[in-house]
Amino acid sequence: MTAWEPGDEVDAGLSALRVHDALPERTERIRERCLARLAARRRPPRAGDEGAIRWRAWLEPAVALGLCVLYLAEAVTRALAVYH
């Protein structure tokens, strides 16, 4: 690996590139949208959503575990079929 040198042709190529900055109004709009999304994530769940959240808390891992067990059972079955 070679060391970077300031007089390198890569440096000359990079310095020839134009800079494209976003307009301040656009950056402010993007910033406001990002802050609004982050604030929406911080809001506590509504009363109706609380039961669904608890329900998903055990259902999703149970489904994932079931799929893993099925996959492993099929893998063992096929491995035994190969050795049989």
Steps between C-alpha positions, in 0.01 A plus 500: 500500500641837407477813707289790380701795376360854466646543150325187384288497183201391710526826693503695175196309376310560823576870503355531149160371617224753553330530836123452505348626821130489572311823542453607863120486459520140381728393784265664749198315353687169519603574857142579601371179342767295680420661834127440447563130431720467806240674716229266369708200606538637851126538559358238733272243337126565509282299738361285217846420368628373833319166475625447145855574609478243781346247262781549246764481770447124535348415160786614278772310690274193517446502123872550439583213735247277328649574159850427632385168643338406167817594313723300731266200489507505120879535498539202734252296295690569178835429664372166627362420154842563346677271748233231478 
